[in-house]
Amino acid sequence: MQMNDAAVKGIEIFDFKSEELKIIHRYRYFSWLITSMFYFWRNPASHWVFRIGVIVLLFISSQITIGIYNKQSKWTKNAIYFILIETMGIILLLLPTGGVNSPFIWYALNPVLISASFSFYYFCWLNLLCYVSASIVISYLFYNPNGESLGLMVMSNAHLILIFILMTLAVHLLTKLTSKLKAQSDRLLEVNIQLNQANSKIHESIAHIMSLYEAVEVLTSNKNKREDIYNIFAEYITKLTGAEMAFFWLKNGDGNASDVISINPDVPENMKVSLLRGIRDIDDDISLSDEILKINVDGYNFHASAVKLTPGDWGLIGFEANNDDSEIIKEEHIKQLKFITRLAAIVLERFHLEEVTERLIIAEEQNRIANEMHDNVAQGLFAIIYAINSLIQNRDKMSVSQIQESLHLLQKSAQLSMEELRSTIYRLSSKKGGQKSFKQGLSEYINTITKLNNIRINLEINGDEELLGIQKKRGLYRIICEATGNAIRHGKCSMIEIKLDIYKAFVELNIADNGEGFDSGNIDRGEGSGLGIRNMSRIVELFGGKITIDGEPGKGTVINVRMPNDISIPGSREGIAI
C-alpha cells in the first residue's frame, strides 16, 4: 500500500529484493555460460551432441527457474519446495558430468544463493551440505579410479569446500545487511510519504488560512452577525483538518450558552445536543489552559482548544479526530487548531472592541452636540426670547424707529443662532469636516495597485456618496478590492474599468477587465468558485443585492453588482456553530 502511495506521489522507490534477485540471476547466467564452455571443451570423451544437449537443457531449466522465482511475491514454503527440486536436479546433473570435478559444481551454488536471498538461512547451509556431500559421494562412487577413501577425497577437496563455505557465509551476511537496509529504506519511505502528506497539508492550510483571514475581514468590516463568524471558523477547521464534524462554542460571562447552529446537514440533531451537553460539562478552569482537550461524545472523539476572550467569556473550537491519520498529520492538525483558536480570539476581541468604540464615538458625538447647543444655540435662543418678551412689555413706550431697531437686532440674533446650529450639524458630515471621502479612499487604493502592478484602472463614480451608509461603503470597497485582486492575480489583465452609480433607491457597480477570463458557467454548476467570488457573493447577499459574473476564456470578465440602498445589516447575536 505504501509502495503504491509512493508511486502515486512520484517518490522514487528502490526495491532491494528485486535488485538482489537480479544480481543472483546474473550470476546464474554467467555461471551457466562459463561452466558450459569448460564442460564442452574439457570432456571430449562424451559425444559433442550429448554435451550440447546438456548445455541447452540446463539453459532452458535456468530460464524456467528464473521465471518461477520472479513470480514469488512472498517467500513461502512453495519457494522451499522448488529450491529442493532444483537442488535434486543439479545433483543429478553432477552424475554424468564428473561429480565434485564437474564444471557445473559452480552452477550448483545458485540454489544456495537463492536460499540466502529468501532469508532461509538454515536451509541455505543445509542446501550447501547436500551439494558438497552429494558431489563427493558421486566422485567417490563413480569417478575414483585410484580407489581413494572417502576421508581422503574430502581432504583433497577441502580447499573447494572452504571456498563454498566462505561464499555462502558472505552471501548470508550480505543478505542480512540488505534486509536491514531494506527495513531502513521502508521506514524512510514511510516517513517520506508522511512528510509529503504533511507538506501537501501545509500548502492547503496556507491557502485555507488566507481565505479564512479574508472572509473574516469581510465579515468584521461589514458588522455582520456573530453567527456568521462562528460558522466561518467551524467551516474552515473542517477544511484544514479534513474532519467530518467541527464546532465553535462560546460561553458568555453570565453563564448562558447559546443554541447549536449547524453548517453540516449530515450531523444528526441528537448528536448536536449530545455535543453541547458534553461541552457544557467541561470545567470553566479549562479556559485558562493551553492544552488540547479530548472530548468523547457518543463514541466520537473530538480534539478541542480553548478560545480565551475577555474575563468571564471563553469558548471552544474543536474537530472530530481521525485515528487513521499519521502522527505527523495529527501534530499538524493540532498546530492548526491552536492557530485557529488564537485567530478566533483576536477576531472576536476586535469585533467586541469595534462595537465598544462605535458606541463611545456615538456617545462622545452626542455629548459634543449637546454641549455646543447648550453653550451657543440655547443661549442665543434664550436671549432672543428674553428680548421679544421685553419688546412686548415696552412696545407702548417705544417709538416706531426704536421698535424697528429692536426687530433688526432680533433678526441678527436669530440668524446667528441659525448659523451656530448649522455649523454644529455640518460638523457631523465627513465632507464638511475635512475627512477623507469614500471616493478619495478608493482612488488612493487604485493608485497604489496601479503602480504596484503596472496596469491601468479607470474609476468612475456617479451620484452622491452621502447616500451610502458606512457599512455599504465598506462592502463596496471590499467588493472592488476582491474583484481587482482576482483580475490581477488570476486574470493577468492590463486594464480594469470600474463604474459605480449611486441612486436613492439602489446602487449599481460594474467592473470589467481584459484578462484571461474563465468559463462563468462553472459558477452555476458549483465549480470553480474561488475565495474572491464567494466573498463578493457573501457581501452582496448580506445587503440583499444580486451579483452576476460573465466571463469567457480569453475575453475577460465582467462583474455586475446591484444592491438596494435601504437595507441595513441586522444586529449581532451569539451562538455555537457545528
VEXDREN-2710 file (C-alpha; in Angstrom, 1 decimal):
% VEXDREN-2710
k/r/px/py/pz
1/MET/0.0/0.0/0.0
2/GLN/2.8/2.4/0.9
3/MET/4.6/1.5/-2.3
4/ASN/1.5/2.4/-4.3
5/ASP/1.1/5.6/-2.4
6/ALA/4.7/6.5/-3.0
7/ALA/4.4/5.7/-6.7
8/VAL/1.4/8.0/-7.0
9/LYS/3.2/10.8/-5.2
10/GLY/6.2/10.4/-7.5
11/ILE/8.6/9.2/-4.8
12/GLU/11.4/7.1/-6.2
13/ILE/11.3/3.6/-4.8
14/PHE/14.3/1.3/-4.5
15/ASP/13.3/-2.4/-4.4
16/PHE/16.1/-4.2/-2.6
17/LYS/14.6/-7.7/-3.2
18/SER/14.2/-7.1/-6.9
19/GLU/17.8/-5.8/-7.2
20/GLU/19.1/-8.7/-5.2
21/LEU/17.4/-11.2/-7.4
22/LYS/18.8/-9.5/-10.5
23/ILE/22.3/-10.0/-9.2
24/ILE/21.6/-13.6/-8.4
25/HIS/20.1/-14.2/-11.9
26/ARG/23.2/-12.6/-13.5
27/TYR/25.4/-15.0/-11.6
28/ARG/23.2/-17.8/-12.9
29/TYR/23.7/-16.7/-16.5
30/PHE/27.4/-16.2/-16.1
31/SER/27.9/-19.5/-14.2
32/TRP/25.9/-21.3/-16.9
33/LEU/28.0/-19.7/-19.7
34/ILE/31.4/-20.3/-18.2
35/THR/30.7/-23.8/-16.8
36/SER/29.1/-24.8/-20.1
37/MET/32.2/-23.7/-22.0
38/PHE/34.5/-25.6/-19.7
39/TYR/32.3/-28.7/-19.9
40/PHE/32.1/-28.6/-23.7
41/TRP/35.9/-28.3/-24.2
42/ARG/37.2/-30.4/-21.3
43/ASN/35.1/-33.5/-21.8
44/PRO/36.0/-34.9/-25.3
45/ALA/35.2/-38.4/-24.1
46/SER/31.4/-37.8/-24.4
47/HIS/29.8/-37.2/-27.7
48/TRP/29.5/-33.4/-28.6
49/VAL/25.8/-33.8/-29.3
50/PHE/25.3/-35.1/-25.8
51/ARG/27.3/-32.2/-24.4
52/ILE/25.3/-29.6/-26.4
53/GLY/22.1/-31.3/-25.2
54/VAL/23.2/-31.0/-21.6
55/ILE/24.1/-27.3/-22.0
56/VAL/20.8/-26.5/-23.8
57/LEU/18.6/-28.3/-21.3
58/LEU/20.4/-26.5/-18.5
59/PHE/19.8/-23.2/-20.1
60/ILE/16.1/-24.0/-20.6
61/SER/15.8/-25.1/-16.9
62/SER/17.5/-21.9/-15.8
63/GLN/15.0/-19.8/-17.8
64/ILE/12.1/-21.6/-16.2
65/THR/13.7/-21.3/-12.8
66/ILE/14.2/-17.6/-13.1
67/GLY/10.6/-17.1/-14.2
68/ILE/9.3/-19.1/-11.2
69/TYR/11.5/-17.2/-8.7
70/ASN/10.4/-13.8/-10.1
71/LYS/6.8/-14.7/-9.6
72/GLN/7.3/-15.4/-5.9
73/SER/5.9/-12.3/-4.2
74/LYS/6.4/-13.8/-0.8
75/TRP/8.9/-16.3/0.4
76/THR/6.7/-19.2/1.4
77/LYS/7.0/-23.0/1.6
78/ASN/6.4/-23.2/-2.1
79/ALA/9.7/-21.5/-2.7
80/ILE/11.4/-24.0/-0.4
81/TYR/9.9/-26.9/-2.3
82/PHE/11.1/-25.5/-5.6
83/ILE/14.6/-25.0/-4.3
84/LEU/14.6/-28.6/-3.2
85/ILE/13.5/-29.7/-6.7
86/GLU/16.2/-27.6/-8.3
87/THR/18.8/-28.9/-5.9
88/MET/17.9/-32.5/-6.8
89/GLY/18.1/-31.7/-10.5
90/ILE/21.6/-30.2/-10.2
91/ILE/22.8/-33.2/-8.1
92/LEU/21.6/-35.4/-10.9
93/LEU/23.5/-33.2/-13.4
94/LEU/26.7/-33.9/-11.5
95/LEU/26.3/-37.6/-12.1
96/PRO/27.2/-37.7/-15.8
97/THR/29.5/-34.6/-15.7
98/GLY/32.2/-35.5/-13.1
99/GLY/30.8/-35.2/-9.6
100/VAL/33.0/-32.8/-7.5
101/ASN/35.3/-32.3/-10.5
102/SER/32.3/-31.3/-12.7
103/PRO/32.4/-27.7/-14.0
104/PHE/28.8/-27.4/-13.1
105/ILE/29.7/-27.6/-9.4
106/TRP/29.9/-23.8/-9.5
107/TYR/26.5/-23.6/-11.1
108/ALA/25.2/-25.6/-8.2
109/LEU/25.7/-22.6/-5.9
110/ASN/22.6/-20.9/-7.5
111/PRO/20.1/-22.6/-5.2
112/VAL/22.3/-21.8/-2.2
113/LEU/22.3/-18.1/-3.2
114/ILE/18.6/-18.2/-3.7
115/SER/18.1/-19.7/-0.3
116/ALA/20.1/-16.9/1.3
117/SER/18.2/-14.3/-0.7
118/PHE/14.9/-15.7/0.6
119/SER/16.2/-15.4/4.1
120/PHE/16.1/-19.2/4.5
121/TYR/19.4/-19.1/6.4
122/TYR/19.3/-22.6/8.0
123/PHE/18.0/-24.1/4.8
124/CYS/20.8/-22.3/2.9
125/TRP/23.5/-24.2/4.9
126/LEU/21.6/-27.4/4.7
127/ASN/21.5/-27.0/0.9
128/LEU/25.2/-26.4/0.8
129/LEU/25.8/-29.5/2.9
130/CYS/23.7/-31.6/0.5
131/TYR/25.6/-30.4/-2.6
132/VAL/29.1/-30.9/-1.1
133/SER/28.1/-34.3/0.3
134/ALA/26.4/-35.5/-2.9
135/SER/29.3/-34.3/-5.2
136/ILE/31.9/-36.1/-3.0
137/VAL/29.9/-39.3/-2.8
138/ILE/29.3/-39.2/-6.6
139/SER/33.0/-38.7/-7.2
140/TYR/33.8/-41.5/-4.6
141/LEU/31.4/-44.0/-6.2
142/PHE/31.8/-43.2/-10.0
143/TYR/34.9/-41.1/-10.5
144/ASN/37.5/-42.8/-8.2
145/PRO/40.0/-44.7/-10.4
146/ASN/42.7/-44.7/-7.7
147/GLY/40.4/-46.1/-5.1
148/GLU/40.8/-43.2/-2.6
149/SER/39.0/-43.4/0.7
150/LEU/36.1/-41.1/1.4
151/GLY/38.0/-39.2/4.0
152/LEU/41.0/-38.7/1.7
153/MET/38.7/-37.5/-1.0
154/VAL/37.2/-35.0/1.4
155/MET/40.7/-33.8/2.4
156/SER/41.8/-33.5/-1.2
157/ASN/38.8/-31.2/-2.0
158/ALA/39.0/-29.2/1.3
159/HIS/40.0/-26.1/-0.5
160/LEU/36.9/-26.2/-2.7
161/ILE/34.7/-26.9/0.3
162/LEU/36.2/-24.0/2.1
163/ILE/35.6/-21.7/-0.8
164/PHE/31.9/-22.8/-0.9
165/ILE/31.5/-22.2/2.8
166/LEU/33.1/-18.7/2.7
167/MET/31.0/-17.7/-0.3
168/THR/27.8/-18.9/1.4
169/LEU/28.8/-17.0/4.6
170/ALA/29.5/-13.9/2.6
171/VAL/26.1/-14.1/0.8
172/HIS/24.5/-14.8/4.2
173/LEU/26.0/-11.7/5.7
174/LEU/25.2/-9.5/2.7
175/THR/21.6/-10.7/2.7
176/LYS/21.3/-9.8/6.4
177/LEU/22.8/-6.4/5.6
178/THR/20.4/-6.0/2.7
179/SER/17.5/-6.9/4.9
180/LYS/18.5/-4.2/7.4
181/LEU/18.9/-1.6/4.6
182/LYS/15.5/-2.6/3.2
183/ALA/13.9/-2.1/6.6
184/GLN/15.5/1.3/7.0
185/SER/14.5/2.1/3.4
186/ASP/10.9/1.2/4.1
187/ARG/11.0/3.3/7.2
188/LEU/12.4/6.3/5.3
189/LEU/9.9/5.7/2.6
190/GLU/7.1/5.8/5.2
191/VAL/8.5/8.9/6.8
192/ASN/8.9/10.5/3.3
193/ILE/5.3/9.7/2.4
194/GLN/4.2/11.3/5.7
195/LEU/6.3/14.3/5.1
196/ASN/4.9/14.7/1.6
197/GLN/1.4/14.4/3.0
198/ALA/2.3/17.0/5.7
199/ASN/3.8/19.3/3.1
200/SER/0.7/19.0/1.0
201/LYS/-1.4/19.7/4.0
202/ILE/0.7/22.8/4.8
203/HIS/0.1/24.2/1.3
204/GLU/-3.6/23.5/1.6
205/SER/-3.6/25.1/5.1
206/ILE/-1.9/28.2/3.9
207/ALA/-4.5/28.7/1.2
208/HIS/-7.4/28.0/3.6
209/ILE/-5.9/30.3/6.3
210/MET/-5.5/33.1/3.8
211/SER/-9.1/32.6/2.6
212/LEU/-10.2/32.4/6.3
213/TYR/-8.5/35.7/7.1
214/GLU/-10.1/37.5/4.1
215/ALA/-13.5/36.0/4.8
216/VAL/-13.3/37.1/8.5
217/GLU/-12.1/40.5/7.4
218/VAL/-15.1/40.9/5.2
219/LEU/-17.5/39.8/8.0
220/THR/-16.0/42.1/10.6
221/SER/-15.7/45.0/8.3
222/ASN/-19.4/44.9/7.5
223/LYS/-20.6/44.4/11.1
224/ASN/-22.2/41.0/10.3
225/LYS/-23.8/38.7/12.8
226/ARG/-21.6/36.8/15.1
227/GLU/-23.1/33.5/13.9
228/ASP/-21.5/34.2/10.5
229/ILE/-18.1/34.4/12.1
230/TYR/-18.7/31.2/14.1
231/ASN/-19.8/29.4/11.0
232/ILE/-16.8/30.6/9.1
233/PHE/-14.4/29.2/11.7
234/ALA/-16.2/25.9/12.0
235/GLU/-16.2/25.6/8.2
236/TYR/-12.5/26.3/7.8
237/ILE/-11.5/24.0/10.7
238/THR/-13.1/21.1/8.7
239/LYS/-11.2/22.2/5.6
240/LEU/-7.9/22.4/7.4
241/THR/-8.2/19.1/9.2
242/GLY/-10.4/17.2/6.7
243/ALA/-12.7/16.3/9.7
244/GLU/-16.3/15.2/9.3
245/MET/-17.5/17.5/12.1
246/ALA/-16.2/20.6/13.7
247/PHE/-17.8/23.1/16.2
248/PHE/-17.4/26.6/17.6
249/TRP/-18.9/27.1/21.0
250/LEU/-18.9/30.3/23.0
251/LYS/-19.9/30.8/26.7
252/ASN/-21.0/34.3/28.0
253/GLY/-19.8/35.6/31.3
254/ASP/-23.3/35.3/32.8
255/GLY/-23.1/31.5/32.3
256/ASN/-25.6/31.3/29.5
257/ALA/-24.7/29.2/26.5
258/SER/-26.4/29.6/23.1
259/ASP/-28.0/27.1/20.9
260/VAL/-26.3/24.9/18.3
261/ILE/-26.1/26.3/14.7
262/SER/-25.4/23.6/12.1
263/ILE/-23.3/24.0/9.0
264/ASN/-23.2/20.3/8.3
265/PRO/-26.7/18.9/7.4
266/ASP/-25.4/15.3/7.8
267/VAL/-24.9/15.8/11.6
268/PRO/-27.9/14.3/13.4
269/GLU/-29.8/16.6/15.8
270/ASN/-29.2/14.2/18.7
271/MET/-25.5/14.4/18.0
272/LYS/-25.6/18.2/18.3
273/VAL/-27.5/18.0/21.6
274/SER/-25.1/15.4/23.0
275/LEU/-22.1/17.5/21.9
276/LEU/-23.5/20.6/23.5
277/ARG/-24.2/18.7/26.7
278/GLY/-20.7/17.3/26.7
279/ILE/-19.1/20.7/26.2
280/ARG/-21.2/22.3/29.0
281/ASP/-19.9/19.7/31.5
282/ILE/-16.3/21.0/31.0
283/ASP/-14.9/22.9/34.0
284/ASP/-14.6/26.6/33.4
285/ASP/-11.0/26.4/34.7
286/ILE/-10.0/24.7/31.4
287/SER/-10.4/28.1/29.7
288/LEU/-7.0/29.1/31.3
289/SER/-5.2/26.0/29.9
290/ASP/-3.3/25.8/26.6
291/GLU/-3.7/22.0/26.4
292/ILE/-5.7/20.2/23.8
293/LEU/-8.9/18.8/25.2
294/LYS/-10.1/15.3/24.2
295/ILE/-13.9/15.1/24.3
296/ASN/-15.8/11.8/23.7
297/VAL/-19.4/12.1/22.6
298/ASP/-21.5/9.1/21.7
299/GLY/-18.4/7.2/20.6
300/TYR/-17.0/10.2/18.6
301/ASN/-13.6/11.6/19.6
302/PHE/-13.1/15.4/19.4
303/HIS/-10.0/17.5/19.8
304/ALA/-10.7/21.0/21.2
305/SER/-8.8/24.1/22.2
306/ALA/-9.9/26.9/24.4
307/VAL/-10.7/30.4/22.9
308/LYS/-9.6/32.9/25.5
309/LEU/-11.6/36.1/25.4
310/THR/-12.4/38.9/27.9
311/PRO/-12.6/38.0/31.6
312/GLY/-15.7/35.8/32.1
313/ASP/-16.1/34.9/28.4
314/TRP/-14.4/31.8/26.8
315/GLY/-15.2/29.3/24.1
316/LEU/-14.0/26.1/22.4
317/ILE/-13.1/25.2/18.8
318/GLY/-12.9/21.5/18.0
319/PHE/-13.0/18.9/15.3
320/GLU/-13.6/15.1/15.1
321/ALA/-10.3/13.3/15.3
322/ASN/-9.3/10.7/12.7
323/ASN/-7.4/7.8/14.3
324/ASP/-6.1/6.7/10.9
325/ASP/-4.0/9.8/10.4
326/SER/-0.3/9.5/10.8
327/GLU/1.4/11.1/13.8
328/ILE/2.9/13.9/11.6
329/ILE/-0.6/14.8/10.3
330/LYS/-2.1/14.7/13.8
331/GLU/0.5/17.1/15.1
332/GLU/-0.1/19.4/12.1
333/HIS/-3.8/19.3/12.8
334/ILE/-3.2/20.2/16.4
335/LYS/-1.0/23.1/15.4
336/GLN/-3.7/24.3/13.0
337/LEU/-6.3/24.1/15.7
338/LYS/-4.2/26.2/18.1
339/PHE/-3.7/28.8/15.4
340/ILE/-7.4/28.9/14.6
341/THR/-8.3/29.4/18.3
342/ARG/-5.8/32.3/18.6
343/LEU/-7.1/33.9/15.5
344/ALA/-10.7/33.4/16.6
345/ALA/-9.9/35.1/20.0
346/ILE/-8.3/38.1/18.1
347/VAL/-11.2/38.4/15.7
348/LEU/-13.8/38.3/18.4
349/GLU/-11.9/40.7/20.6
350/ARG/-11.6/43.0/17.6
351/PHE/-15.3/42.6/16.9
352/HIS/-16.1/43.5/20.6
353/LEU/-13.7/46.5/20.6
354/GLU/-15.2/47.9/17.4
355/GLU/-18.6/47.7/18.9
356/VAL/-17.5/49.4/22.1
357/THR/-15.5/52.0/20.1
358/GLU/-18.5/52.8/17.9
359/ARG/-20.8/53.2/21.0
360/LEU/-18.2/55.5/22.6
361/ILE/-17.9/57.6/19.4
362/ILE/-21.6/58.0/19.2
363/ALA/-21.8/58.9/22.9
364/GLU/-19.0/61.4/22.5
365/GLU/-20.6/63.0/19.5
366/GLN/-23.9/63.2/21.3
367/ASN/-22.2/64.9/24.2
368/ARG/-20.4/67.3/21.9
369/ILE/-23.6/68.3/20.1
370/ALA/-25.4/68.7/23.4
371/ASN/-22.7/70.9/24.9
372/GLU/-22.4/73.1/21.7
373/MET/-26.2/73.5/21.6
374/HIS/-26.3/74.4/25.3
375/ASP/-23.4/76.8/25.1
376/ASN/-24.2/78.5/21.8
377/VAL/-27.6/77.8/20.3
378/ALA/-29.5/77.6/23.6
379/GLN/-28.0/80.8/24.9
380/GLY/-28.8/82.6/21.7
381/LEU/-32.4/81.4/21.7
382/PHE/-32.8/82.4/25.3
383/ALA/-31.5/85.9/24.5
384/ILE/-34.0/86.2/21.6
385/ILE/-36.9/85.0/23.8
386/TYR/-35.9/87.5/26.5
387/ALA/-35.6/90.3/24.0
388/ILE/-39.0/89.6/22.4
389/ASN/-40.6/89.5/25.9
390/SER/-39.0/92.8/26.7
391/LEU/-40.2/94.3/23.4
392/ILE/-43.8/93.2/24.1
393/GLN/-43.8/94.8/27.5
394/ASN/-42.3/98.1/26.4
395/ARG/-43.8/98.5/23.0
396/ASP/-46.2/101.3/24.1
397/LYS/-43.3/103.4/25.4
398/MET/-41.2/102.9/22.3
399/SER/-41.3/104.8/19.0
400/VAL/-41.6/103.1/15.7
401/SER/-37.9/103.6/14.9
402/GLN/-36.9/102.0/18.3
403/ILE/-39.2/99.0/17.6
404/GLN/-37.7/98.6/14.1
405/GLU/-34.2/98.7/15.6
406/SER/-35.1/96.1/18.2
407/LEU/-36.6/93.8/15.5
408/HIS/-33.4/94.2/13.4
409/LEU/-31.3/93.1/16.4
410/LEU/-33.6/90.1/17.0
411/GLN/-33.3/89.2/13.3
412/LYS/-29.5/89.3/13.6
413/SER/-29.5/87.2/16.8
414/ALA/-31.8/84.6/15.1
415/GLN/-29.5/84.4/12.1
416/LEU/-26.5/84.0/14.3
417/SER/-28.2/81.1/16.2
418/MET/-29.2/79.5/13.0
419/GLU/-25.6/79.7/11.8
420/GLU/-24.4/78.1/15.0
421/LEU/-26.9/75.3/14.7
422/ARG/-26.0/74.8/11.0
423/SER/-22.3/74.7/12.0
424/THR/-23.0/72.1/14.7
425/ILE/-24.9/69.9/12.3
426/TYR/-22.4/70.2/9.5
427/ARG/-19.6/69.0/11.7
428/LEU/-21.3/65.6/11.7
429/SER/-20.6/65.3/7.9
430/SER/-17.3/63.8/6.9
431/LYS/-17.3/66.1/3.8
432/LYS/-17.8/69.2/5.8
433/GLY/-15.3/68.1/8.5
434/GLY/-12.5/67.7/6.1
435/GLN/-12.2/63.8/6.5
436/LYS/-11.3/61.5/3.6
437/SER/-14.3/60.7/1.4
438/PHE/-15.3/57.3/0.0
439/LYS/-14.1/58.3/-3.4
440/GLN/-10.8/59.6/-2.1
441/GLY/-10.2/56.3/-0.3
442/LEU/-11.0/54.3/-3.4
443/SER/-8.8/56.5/-5.6
444/GLU/-5.8/56.0/-3.2
445/TYR/-6.3/52.2/-3.3
446/ILE/-6.5/52.2/-7.1
447/ASN/-3.5/54.4/-7.5
448/THR/-1.5/52.1/-5.2
449/ILE/-2.3/48.8/-7.0
450/THR/-1.9/50.6/-10.4
451/LYS/1.7/51.5/-9.6
452/LEU/2.5/48.1/-7.9
453/ASN/1.1/46.0/-10.8
454/ASN/1.8/48.4/-13.8
455/ILE/-1.8/48.3/-15.1
456/ARG/-4.4/50.9/-15.9
457/ILE/-7.6/51.3/-13.8
458/ASN/-10.3/53.7/-14.7
459/LEU/-12.7/54.7/-11.8
460/GLU/-16.0/56.5/-12.4
461/ILE/-18.4/57.3/-9.5
462/ASN/-21.7/58.9/-10.3
463/GLY/-24.1/60.2/-7.7
464/ASP/-23.9/61.4/-4.1
465/GLU/-21.8/59.2/-1.9
466/GLU/-23.6/60.6/1.1
467/LEU/-26.5/58.4/0.2
468/LEU/-24.4/55.4/1.2
469/GLY/-24.1/54.2/4.8
470/ILE/-20.8/53.4/6.3
471/GLN/-21.5/49.6/6.1
472/LYS/-22.4/49.8/2.5
473/LYS/-19.3/51.8/1.7
474/ARG/-17.2/49.2/3.4
475/GLY/-19.0/46.4/1.5
476/LEU/-18.5/48.2/-1.9
477/TYR/-14.8/48.8/-1.0
478/ARG/-14.3/45.1/-0.2
479/ILE/-16.0/44.0/-3.5
480/ILE/-13.8/46.3/-5.5
481/CYS/-10.7/45.1/-3.7
482/GLU/-11.7/41.4/-4.3
483/ALA/-12.6/42.0/-8.0
484/THR/-9.5/43.9/-8.9
485/GLY/-7.3/41.4/-6.9
486/ASN/-8.8/38.5/-8.8
487/ALA/-8.4/40.3/-12.1
488/ILE/-4.7/41.0/-11.5
489/ARG/-3.7/37.7/-9.8
490/HIS/-5.8/35.2/-11.8
491/GLY/-6.9/37.1/-14.9
492/LYS/-3.4/38.6/-15.7
493/CYS/-5.2/41.7/-17.0
494/SER/-3.7/45.0/-18.1
495/MET/-6.8/47.3/-17.8
496/ILE/-9.8/47.4/-15.5
497/GLU/-12.9/49.6/-15.8
498/ILE/-14.8/50.4/-12.6
499/LYS/-18.1/52.3/-12.7
500/LEU/-20.2/53.0/-9.6
501/ASP/-23.7/54.6/-9.9
502/ILE/-25.3/55.7/-6.7
503/TYR/-29.1/56.4/-6.6
504/LYS/-31.5/56.9/-3.8
505/ALA/-33.2/53.6/-4.4
506/PHE/-30.3/51.4/-5.4
507/VAL/-26.5/51.2/-6.1
508/GLU/-25.0/49.6/-9.2
509/LEU/-21.4/48.6/-9.6
510/ASN/-19.8/47.4/-12.8
511/ILE/-16.2/46.0/-13.0
512/ALA/-14.8/44.9/-16.3
513/ASP/-11.2/43.6/-17.2
514/ASN/-9.4/42.5/-20.3
515/GLY/-7.8/39.5/-18.6
516/GLU/-7.7/35.8/-19.5
517/GLY/-11.3/35.3/-18.3
518/PHE/-12.9/32.0/-17.4
519/ASP/-16.0/29.9/-18.0
520/SER/-18.7/31.6/-15.9
521/GLY/-20.9/28.6/-16.4
522/ASN/-18.7/26.7/-13.9
523/ILE/-20.1/29.0/-11.1
524/ASP/-23.7/28.0/-11.9
525/ARG/-22.6/24.3/-11.8
526/GLY/-20.9/24.9/-8.4
527/GLU/-17.4/24.6/-9.9
528/GLY/-14.5/27.0/-10.0
529/SER/-16.0/29.3/-7.3
530/GLY/-12.9/30.6/-5.6
531/LEU/-12.5/32.6/-2.4
532/GLY/-12.8/36.0/-4.0
533/ILE/-16.1/35.1/-5.7
534/ARG/-17.5/33.6/-2.5
535/ASN/-16.5/36.7/-0.5
536/MET/-18.2/39.1/-3.0
537/SER/-21.3/36.9/-3.1
538/ARG/-21.5/36.9/0.7
539/ILE/-21.2/40.7/0.9
540/VAL/-23.9/41.2/-1.8
541/GLU/-26.2/38.7/-0.1
542/LEU/-25.9/40.5/3.2
543/PHE/-27.1/43.7/1.7
544/GLY/-30.0/42.0/-0.1
545/GLY/-28.4/42.5/-3.6
546/LYS/-27.6/40.5/-6.6
547/ILE/-24.3/39.7/-8.3
548/THR/-23.8/38.4/-11.9
549/ILE/-20.4/37.4/-13.3
550/ASP/-20.0/37.0/-17.0
551/GLY/-16.7/35.6/-18.4
552/GLU/-15.3/33.7/-21.3
553/PRO/-11.8/32.3/-21.7
554/GLY/-9.6/34.8/-23.4
555/LYS/-12.2/37.6/-23.4
556/GLY/-12.0/39.0/-19.8
557/THR/-14.6/39.1/-17.1
558/VAL/-17.5/41.5/-16.3
559/ILE/-18.9/41.7/-12.8
560/ASN/-22.3/43.5/-12.1
561/VAL/-23.5/44.2/-8.6
562/ARG/-26.9/45.7/-7.8
563/MET/-27.9/46.4/-4.2
564/PRO/-30.9/48.3/-2.7
565/ASN/-30.0/51.4/-0.9
566/ASP/-32.2/50.9/2.1
567/ILE/-31.0/47.6/3.6
568/SER/-29.2/47.6/6.9
569/ILE/-27.2/44.8/8.4
570/PRO/-29.1/43.2/11.3
571/GLY/-27.8/43.2/14.8
572/SER/-25.4/40.6/16.2
573/ARG/-26.2/37.6/18.3
574/GLU/-24.1/34.9/19.9
575/GLY/-24.0/31.2/19.2
576/ILE/-22.3/27.9/18.7
577/ALA/-21.6/26.6/15.2
578/ILE/-21.1/22.9/14.2
END
